[in-house]
Amino acid sequence: MGLFGKREHDENTYEAVKPTLAAKDGKAHVAMLRSYSTWTTTKFHCDENYAREVDAVLSGMQDDGYEIVNVQHAAMSSGTGVGVTTTTTLVMYR
């Protein structure tokens, strides 16, 4: 991972998720992450903030010995205002 420059808040992103992770017991578990992402009108766009935050979580989990089995996401419209989308990311890990 690590395609984007690391920022100080990226460490805090994983620290917010870490207490919710199941113990490493060989079984598959899931973590559901929700974040806001920006809406775009361009044909192709990389949401660097979303990618950086999810990457920080995945990297932190792997550094702590978790195996990432699968990552899925879904974007949903949000009632928070124009130009903002809620993105739900489901991380399956072991």
N, CA, C and O atoms as CSV, one atom per row, in Angstrom:
chain,resi,resn,atom,element,x,y,z
A,1,MET,N,N,0.856,-1.159,0.000
A,1,MET,CA,C,0.000,0.000,0.000
A,1,MET,C,C,0.910,1.233,0.000
A,1,MET,O,O,1.968,1.228,-0.630
A,2,GLY,N,N,0.505,2.262,0.690
A,2,GLY,CA,C,1.349,3.431,0.828
A,2,GLY,C,C,1.585,4.199,-0.448
A,2,GLY,O,O,2.709,4.640,-0.685
A,3,LEU,N,N,0.575,4.380,-1.283
A,3,LEU,CA,C,0.727,5.126,-2.517
A,3,LEU,C,C,0.752,6.628,-2.284
A,3,LEU,O,O,1.193,7.375,-3.157
A,4,PHE,N,N,0.295,7.079,-1.145
A,4,PHE,CA,C,0.153,8.495,-0.867
A,4,PHE,C,C,1.027,8.865,0.311
A,4,PHE,O,O,1.311,8.031,1.171
A,5,GLY,N,N,1.454,10.123,0.349
A,5,GLY,CA,C,2.283,10.596,1.448
A,5,GLY,C,C,1.575,10.439,2.785
A,5,GLY,O,O,0.380,10.711,2.897
A,6,LYS,N,N,2.298,10.007,3.779
A,6,LYS,CA,C,1.716,9.786,5.101
A,6,LYS,C,C,1.550,11.120,5.816
A,6,LYS,O,O,2.434,11.974,5.763
A,7,ARG,N,N,0.440,11.291,6.469
A,7,ARG,CA,C,0.189,12.492,7.250
A,7,ARG,C,C,-0.026,12.100,8.690
A,7,ARG,O,O,-0.363,10.956,8.996
A,8,GLU,N,N,0.174,13.070,9.580
A,8,GLU,CA,C,0.092,12.796,11.019
A,8,GLU,C,C,-1.247,12.201,11.426
A,8,GLU,O,O,-1.284,11.303,12.268
A,9,HIS,N,N,-2.364,12.684,10.844
A,9,HIS,CA,C,-3.679,12.180,11.259
A,9,HIS,C,C,-3.930,10.748,10.811
A,9,HIS,O,O,-4.848,10.097,11.309
A,10,ASP,N,N,-3.118,10.245,9.871
A,10,ASP,CA,C,-3.289,8.866,9.414
A,10,ASP,C,C,-3.067,7.880,10.564
A,10,ASP,O,O,-3.759,6.865,10.651
A,11,GLU,N,N,-2.112,8.170,11.441
A,11,GLU,CA,C,-1.862,7.320,12.601
A,11,GLU,C,C,-3.093,7.308,13.506
A,11,GLU,O,O,-3.469,6.261,14.034
A,12,ASN,N,N,-3.706,8.450,13.679
A,12,ASN,CA,C,-4.901,8.551,14.515
A,12,ASN,C,C,-6.069,7.791,13.907
A,12,ASN,O,O,-6.924,7.284,14.634
A,13,THR,N,N,-6.117,7.706,12.577
A,13,THR,CA,C,-7.188,6.982,11.903
A,13,THR,C,C,-7.167,5.516,12.327
A,13,THR,O,O,-8.206,4.963,12.687
A,14,TYR,N,N,-6.008,4.890,12.288
A,14,TYR,CA,C,-5.919,3.493,12.700
A,14,TYR,C,C,-6.153,3.356,14.203
A,14,TYR,O,O,-6.799,2.402,14.637
A,15,GLU,N,N,-5.646,4.278,14.992
A,15,GLU,CA,C,-5.831,4.211,16.441
A,15,GLU,C,C,-7.313,4.261,16.821
A,15,GLU,O,O,-7.700,3.709,17.851
A,16,ALA,N,N,-8.148,4.915,16.004
A,16,ALA,CA,C,-9.588,4.967,16.277
A,16,ALA,C,C,-10.249,3.613,15.994
A,16,ALA,O,O,-11.255,3.271,16.617
A,17,VAL,N,N,-9.691,2.852,15.067
A,17,VAL,CA,C,-10.258,1.556,14.668
A,17,VAL,C,C,-9.720,0.418,15.545
A,17,VAL,O,O,-10.440,-0.532,15.854
A,18,LYS,N,N,-8.477,0.524,15.932
A,18,LYS,CA,C,-7.767,-0.556,16.636
A,18,LYS,C,C,-8.526,-1.163,17.820
A,18,LYS,O,O,-8.561,-2.387,17.938
A,19,PRO,N,N,-9.137,-0.361,18.704
A,19,PRO,CA,C,-9.828,-0.961,19.859
A,19,PRO,C,C,-11.046,-1.813,19.479
A,19,PRO,O,O,-11.507,-2.621,20.286
A,20,THR,N,N,-11.560,-1.642,18.281
A,20,THR,CA,C,-12.749,-2.397,17.874
A,20,THR,C,C,-12.412,-3.720,17.197
A,20,THR,O,O,-13.307,-4.520,16.926
A,21,LEU,N,N,-11.139,-3.959,16.922
A,21,LEU,CA,C,-10.752,-5.176,16.218
A,21,LEU,C,C,-10.818,-6.397,17.126
A,21,LEU,O,O,-10.498,-6.331,18.313
A,22,ALA,N,N,-11.240,-7.511,16.539
A,22,ALA,CA,C,-11.308,-8.776,17.289
A,22,ALA,C,C,-9.897,-9.314,17.512
A,22,ALA,O,O,-8.963,-8.981,16.782
A,23,ALA,N,N,-9.771,-10.136,18.517
A,23,ALA,CA,C,-8.486,-10.774,18.802
A,23,ALA,C,C,-8.089,-11.676,17.644
A,23,ALA,O,O,-8.945,-12.228,16.952
A,24,LYS,N,N,-6.789,-11.820,17.438
A,24,LYS,CA,C,-6.293,-12.708,16.391
A,24,LYS,C,C,-6.490,-14.149,16.855
A,24,LYS,O,O,-5.758,-14.642,17.714
A,25,ASP,N,N,-7.493,-14.820,16.273
A,25,ASP,CA,C,-7.822,-16.181,16.682
A,25,ASP,C,C,-7.934,-17.131,15.492
A,25,ASP,O,O,-8.400,-18.260,15.643
A,26,GLY,N,N,-7.509,-16.679,14.304
A,26,GLY,CA,C,-7.574,-17.518,13.113
A,26,GLY,C,C,-8.915,-17.471,12.409
A,26,GLY,O,O,-9.038,-17.974,11.292
A,27,LYS,N,N,-9.927,-16.878,13.034
A,27,LYS,CA,C,-11.252,-16.765,12.424
A,27,LYS,C,C,-11.341,-15.481,11.613
A,27,LYS,O,O,-10.596,-14.532,11.853
A,28,ALA,N,N,-12.256,-15.458,10.653
A,28,ALA,CA,C,-12.491,-14.250,9.857
A,28,ALA,C,C,-13.392,-13.294,10.634
A,28,ALA,O,O,-14.365,-13.719,11.256
A,29,HIS,N,N,-13.070,-12.020,10.596
A,29,HIS,CA,C,-13.841,-10.972,11.261
A,29,HIS,C,C,-14.022,-9.814,10.283
A,29,HIS,O,O,-13.353,-9.764,9.251
A,30,VAL,N,N,-14.911,-8.897,10.598
A,30,VAL,CA,C,-15.111,-7.729,9.746
A,30,VAL,C,C,-15.052,-6.444,10.575
A,30,VAL,O,O,-15.377,-6.421,11.762
A,31,ALA,N,N,-14.630,-5.398,9.908
A,31,ALA,CA,C,-14.671,-4.047,10.468
A,31,ALA,C,C,-15.358,-3.184,9.426
A,31,ALA,O,O,-14.998,-3.225,8.250
A,32,MET,N,N,-16.348,-2.401,9.849
A,32,MET,CA,C,-17.049,-1.520,8.926
A,32,MET,C,C,-16.603,-0.090,9.216
A,32,MET,O,O,-16.787,0.424,10.319
A,33,LEU,N,N,-16.020,0.532,8.215
A,33,LEU,CA,C,-15.516,1.892,8.336
A,33,LEU,C,C,-16.449,2.826,7.571
A,33,LEU,O,O,-16.885,2.498,6.468
A,34,ARG,N,N,-16.752,3.965,8.137
A,34,ARG,CA,C,-17.560,4.963,7.435
A,34,ARG,C,C,-16.788,6.260,7.397
A,34,ARG,O,O,-16.228,6.694,8.403
A,35,SER,N,N,-16.762,6.873,6.233
A,35,SER,CA,C,-16.053,8.137,6.093
A,35,SER,C,C,-16.741,8.993,5.051
A,35,SER,O,O,-17.557,8.511,4.265
A,36,TYR,N,N,-16.402,10.262,5.056
A,36,TYR,CA,C,-16.930,11.174,4.049
A,36,TYR,C,C,-15.918,11.300,2.936
A,36,TYR,O,O,-14.712,11.350,3.182
A,37,SER,N,N,-16.403,11.351,1.724
A,37,SER,CA,C,-15.534,11.594,0.587
A,37,SER,C,C,-16.153,12.702,-0.252
A,37,SER,O,O,-17.345,12.993,-0.154
A,38,THR,N,N,-15.334,13.293,-1.054
A,38,THR,CA,C,-15.816,14.407,-1.865
A,38,THR,C,C,-16.429,13.900,-3.158
A,38,THR,O,O,-16.010,12.883,-3.710
A,39,TRP,N,N,-17.407,14.616,-3.616
A,39,TRP,CA,C,-18.092,14.297,-4.851
A,39,TRP,C,C,-17.376,15.007,-5.987
A,39,TRP,O,O,-16.882,16.118,-5.794
A,40,THR,N,N,-17.305,14.413,-7.140
A,40,THR,CA,C,-16.610,15.023,-8.264
A,40,THR,C,C,-17.431,14.912,-9.535
A,40,THR,O,O,-18.263,14.016,-9.670
A,41,THR,N,N,-17.197,15.813,-10.452
A,41,THR,CA,C,-17.869,15.771,-11.749
A,41,THR,C,C,-16.910,15.337,-12.845
A,41,THR,O,O,-17.286,15.283,-14.015
A,42,THR,N,N,-15.671,15.027,-12.473
A,42,THR,CA,C,-14.701,14.601,-13.479
A,42,THR,C,C,-14.889,13.126,-13.793
A,42,THR,O,O,-15.429,12.366,-12.990
A,43,LYS,N,N,-14.434,12.739,-14.970
A,43,LYS,CA,C,-14.585,11.356,-15.415
A,43,LYS,C,C,-13.814,10.392,-14.510
A,43,LYS,O,O,-14.297,9.303,-14.200
A,44,PHE,N,N,-12.625,10.795,-14.094
A,44,PHE,CA,C,-11.805,9.951,-13.219
A,44,PHE,C,C,-11.247,10.827,-12.112
A,44,PHE,O,O,-10.767,11.933,-12.361
A,45,HIS,N,N,-11.316,10.326,-10.896
A,45,HIS,CA,C,-10.856,11.108,-9.749
A,45,HIS,C,C,-10.388,10.155,-8.669
A,45,HIS,O,O,-11.054,9.164,-8.369
A,46,CYS,N,N,-9.246,10.456,-8.089
A,46,CYS,CA,C,-8.761,9.694,-6.942
A,46,CYS,C,C,-8.994,10.536,-5.699
A,46,CYS,O,O,-8.419,11.615,-5.565
A,47,ASP,N,N,-9.817,10.062,-4.804
A,47,ASP,CA,C,-10.069,10.770,-3.554
A,47,ASP,C,C,-8.895,10.461,-2.630
A,47,ASP,O,O,-8.898,9.453,-1.923
A,48,GLU,N,N,-7.903,11.328,-2.643
A,48,GLU,CA,C,-6.666,11.078,-1.904
A,48,GLU,C,C,-6.897,10.956,-0.402
A,48,GLU,O,O,-6.255,10.134,0.251
A,49,ASN,N,N,-7.794,11.752,0.153
A,49,ASN,CA,C,-8.052,11.689,1.589
A,49,ASN,C,C,-8.636,10.328,1.977
A,49,ASN,O,O,-8.179,9.710,2.938
A,50,TYR,N,N,-9.649,9.858,1.229
A,50,TYR,CA,C,-10.248,8.549,1.501
A,50,TYR,C,C,-9.198,7.449,1.372
A,50,TYR,O,O,-9.076,6.592,2.247
A,51,ALA,N,N,-8.441,7.481,0.271
A,51,ALA,CA,C,-7.434,6.450,0.031
A,51,ALA,C,C,-6.377,6.450,1.137
A,51,ALA,O,O,-5.956,5.388,1.595
A,52,ARG,N,N,-5.956,7.619,1.556
A,52,ARG,CA,C,-4.940,7.733,2.597
A,52,ARG,C,C,-5.450,7.180,3.930
A,52,ARG,O,O,-4.726,6.471,4.630
A,53,GLU,N,N,-6.704,7.509,4.279
A,53,GLU,CA,C,-7.259,7.033,5.548
A,53,GLU,C,C,-7.458,5.521,5.561
A,53,GLU,O,O,-7.092,4.860,6.532
A,54,VAL,N,N,-8.032,4.968,4.498
A,54,VAL,CA,C,-8.241,3.515,4.434
A,54,VAL,C,C,-6.897,2.801,4.389
A,54,VAL,O,O,-6.725,1.756,5.015
A,55,ASP,N,N,-5.942,3.363,3.651
A,55,ASP,CA,C,-4.615,2.764,3.588
A,55,ASP,C,C,-3.963,2.752,4.967
A,55,ASP,O,O,-3.285,1.788,5.323
A,56,ALA,N,N,-4.163,3.815,5.743
A,56,ALA,CA,C,-3.587,3.873,7.094
A,56,ALA,C,C,-4.162,2.765,7.968
A,56,ALA,O,O,-3.435,2.149,8.747
A,57,VAL,N,N,-5.452,2.511,7.846
A,57,VAL,CA,C,-6.091,1.442,8.622
A,57,VAL,C,C,-5.557,0.084,8.176
A,57,VAL,O,O,-5.160,-0.726,9.014
A,58,LEU,N,N,-5.541,-0.174,6.870
A,58,LEU,CA,C,-5.067,-1.462,6.363
A,58,LEU,C,C,-3.603,-1.695,6.717
A,58,LEU,O,O,-3.230,-2.793,7.128
A,59,SER,N,N,-2.772,-0.662,6.560
A,59,SER,CA,C,-1.349,-0.795,6.892
A,59,SER,C,C,-1.154,-1.049,8.384
A,59,SER,O,O,-0.344,-1.892,8.770
A,60,GLY,N,N,-1.891,-0.322,9.223
A,60,GLY,CA,C,-1.792,-0.524,10.665
A,60,GLY,C,C,-2.199,-1.925,11.070
A,60,GLY,O,O,-1.557,-2.550,11.914
A,61,MET,N,N,-3.270,-2.417,10.464
A,61,MET,CA,C,-3.722,-3.774,10.776
A,61,MET,C,C,-2.655,-4.796,10.389
A,61,MET,O,O,-2.366,-5.717,11.153
A,62,GLN,N,N,-2.075,-4.633,9.209
A,62,GLN,CA,C,-1.043,-5.571,8.767
A,62,GLN,C,C,0.200,-5.471,9.638
A,62,GLN,O,O,0.819,-6.486,9.956
A,63,ASP,N,N,0.574,-4.242,10.030
A,63,ASP,CA,C,1.723,-4.079,10.927
A,63,ASP,C,C,1.486,-4.773,12.259
A,63,ASP,O,O,2.434,-5.236,12.893
A,64,ASP,N,N,0.220,-4.851,12.693
A,64,ASP,CA,C,-0.129,-5.526,13.944
A,64,ASP,C,C,-0.369,-7.027,13.768
A,64,ASP,O,O,-0.785,-7.700,14.711
A,65,GLY,N,N,-0.110,-7.554,12.571
A,65,GLY,CA,C,-0.190,-8.993,12.349
A,65,GLY,C,C,-1.512,-9.517,11.824
A,65,GLY,O,O,-1.697,-10.731,11.728
A,66,TYR,N,N,-2.442,-8.625,11.480
A,66,TYR,CA,C,-3.703,-9.078,10.896
A,66,TYR,C,C,-3.514,-9.337,9.410
A,66,TYR,O,O,-2.726,-8.664,8.746
A,67,GLU,N,N,-4.241,-10.312,8.898
A,67,GLU,CA,C,-4.254,-10.600,7.467
A,67,GLU,C,C,-5.523,-9.986,6.884
A,67,GLU,O,O,-6.625,-10.266,7.356
A,68,ILE,N,N,-5.372,-9.153,5.863
A,68,ILE,CA,C,-6.521,-8.561,5.187
A,68,ILE,C,C,-7.020,-9.581,4.161
A,68,ILE,O,O,-6.282,-9.957,3.250
A,69,VAL,N,N,-8.251,-10.020,4.306
A,69,VAL,CA,C,-8.818,-11.029,3.414
A,69,VAL,C,C,-9.528,-10.373,2.235
A,69,VAL,O,O,-9.403,-10.833,1.100
A,70,ASN,N,N,-10.279,-9.293,2.501
A,70,ASN,CA,C,-11.053,-8.645,1.446
A,70,ASN,C,C,-11.409,-7.230,1.890
A,70,ASN,O,O,-11.561,-6.958,3.082
A,71,VAL,N,N,-11.539,-6.341,0.921
A,71,VAL,CA,C,-11.984,-4.970,1.168
A,71,VAL,C,C,-13.054,-4.642,0.141
A,71,VAL,O,O,-12.840,-4.797,-1.061
A,72,GLN,N,N,-14.205,-4.188,0.617
A,72,GLN,CA,C,-15.304,-3.785,-0.263
A,72,GLN,C,C,-15.775,-2.415,0.171
A,72,GLN,O,O,-15.657,-2.047,1.340
A,73,HIS,N,N,-16.307,-1.666,-0.772
A,73,HIS,CA,C,-16.816,-0.348,-0.406
A,73,HIS,C,C,-18.118,-0.054,-1.143
A,73,HIS,O,O,-18.423,-0.656,-2.173
A,74,ALA,N,N,-18.864,0.874,-0.595
A,74,ALA,CA,C,-20.100,1.347,-1.220
A,74,ALA,C,C,-20.240,2.827,-0.906
A,74,ALA,O,O,-20.104,3.242,0.246
A,75,ALA,N,N,-20.509,3.612,-1.924
A,75,ALA,CA,C,-20.733,5.046,-1.732
A,75,ALA,C,C,-22.229,5.288,-1.611
A,75,ALA,O,O,-23.019,4.717,-2.362
A,76,MET,N,N,-22.615,6.130,-0.669
A,76,MET,CA,C,-24.025,6.445,-0.461
A,76,MET,C,C,-24.185,7.953,-0.379
A,76,MET,O,O,-23.309,8.648,0.138
A,77,SER,N,N,-25.283,8.451,-0.880
A,77,SER,CA,C,-25.513,9.885,-0.762
A,77,SER,C,C,-25.689,10.233,0.705
A,77,SER,O,O,-26.099,9.397,1.511
A,78,SER,N,N,-25.377,11.458,1.037
A,78,SER,CA,C,-25.406,11.867,2.426
A,78,SER,C,C,-26.258,13.109,2.599
A,78,SER,O,O,-26.315,13.959,1.710
A,79,GLY,N,N,-26.905,13.214,3.715
A,79,GLY,CA,C,-27.708,14.378,4.017
A,79,GLY,C,C,-26.906,15.500,4.637
A,79,GLY,O,O,-27.480,16.449,5.171
A,80,THR,N,N,-25.568,15.408,4.576
A,80,THR,CA,C,-24.722,16.410,5.223
A,80,THR,C,C,-24.499,17.640,4.366
A,80,THR,O,O,-23.963,18.634,4.856
A,81,GLY,N,N,-24.888,17.604,3.120
A,81,GLY,CA,C,-24.697,18.775,2.270
A,81,GLY,C,C,-24.280,18.399,0.867
A,81,GLY,O,O,-23.993,17.239,0.570
A,82,VAL,N,N,-24.254,19.395,0.017
A,82,VAL,CA,C,-23.885,19.192,-1.382
A,82,VAL,C,C,-22.393,18.902,-1.481
A,82,VAL,O,O,-21.582,19.542,-0.811
A,83,GLY,N,N,-22.044,17.948,-2.307
A,83,GLY,CA,C,-20.642,17.645,-2.550
A,83,GLY,C,C,-20.018,16.651,-1.598
A,83,GLY,O,O,-18.810,16.422,-1.658
A,84,VAL,N,N,-20.805,16.054,-0.722
A,84,VAL,CA,C,-20.252,15.093,0.233
A,84,VAL,C,C,-20.967,13.757,0.074
A,84,VAL,O,O,-22.191,13.704,-0.041
A,85,THR,N,N,-20.194,12.694,0.068
A,85,THR,CA,C,-20.727,11.343,-0.031
A,85,THR,C,C,-20.198,10.532,1.142
A,85,THR,O,O,-19.025,10.642,1.499
A,86,THR,N,N,-21.052,9.724,1.737
A,86,THR,CA,C,-20.595,8.806,2.778
A,86,THR,C,C,-20.132,7.526,2.093
A,86,THR,O,O,-20.856,6.949,1.282
A,87,THR,N,N,-18.939,7.095,2.419
A,87,THR,CA,C,-18.413,5.856,1.867
A,87,THR,C,C,-18.283,4.852,3.003
A,87,THR,O,O,-17.657,5.128,4.027
A,88,THR,N,N,-18.881,3.684,2.806
A,88,THR,CA,C,-18.776,2.602,3.773
A,88,THR,C,C,-17.789,1.580,3.219
A,88,THR,O,O,-17.928,1.119,2.086
A,89,THR,N,N,-16.800,1.234,4.022
A,89,THR,CA,C,-15.783,0.275,3.610
A,89,THR,C,C,-15.827,-0.907,4.573
A,89,THR,O,O,-15.696,-0.736,5.785
A,90,LEU,N,N,-16.008,-2.084,4.034
A,90,LEU,CA,C,-16.048,-3.302,4.832
A,90,LEU,C,C,-14.709,-4.027,4.668
A,90,LEU,O,O,-14.335,-4.411,3.559
A,91,VAL,N,N,-14.004,-4.205,5.761
A,91,VAL,CA,C,-12.718,-4.882,5.748
A,91,VAL,C,C,-12.888,-6.236,6.411
A,91,VAL,O,O,-13.252,-6.318,7.584
A,92,MET,N,N,-12.624,-7.299,5.660
A,92,MET,CA,C,-12.629,-8.644,6.237
A,92,MET,C,C,-11.180,-8.988,6.560
A,92,MET,O,O,-10.289,-8.838,5.723
A,93,TYR,N,N,-10.961,-9.448,7.783
A,93,TYR,CA,C,-9.605,-9.710,8.220
A,93,TYR,C,C,-9.534,-10.965,9.079
A,93,TYR,O,O,-10.545,-11.480,9.556
A,94,ARG,N,N,-8.340,-11.425,9.253
A,94,ARG,CA,C,-8.089,-12.608,10.076
A,94,ARG,C,C,-6.876,-12.324,10.941
A,94,ARG,O,O,-6.465,-13.178,11.727
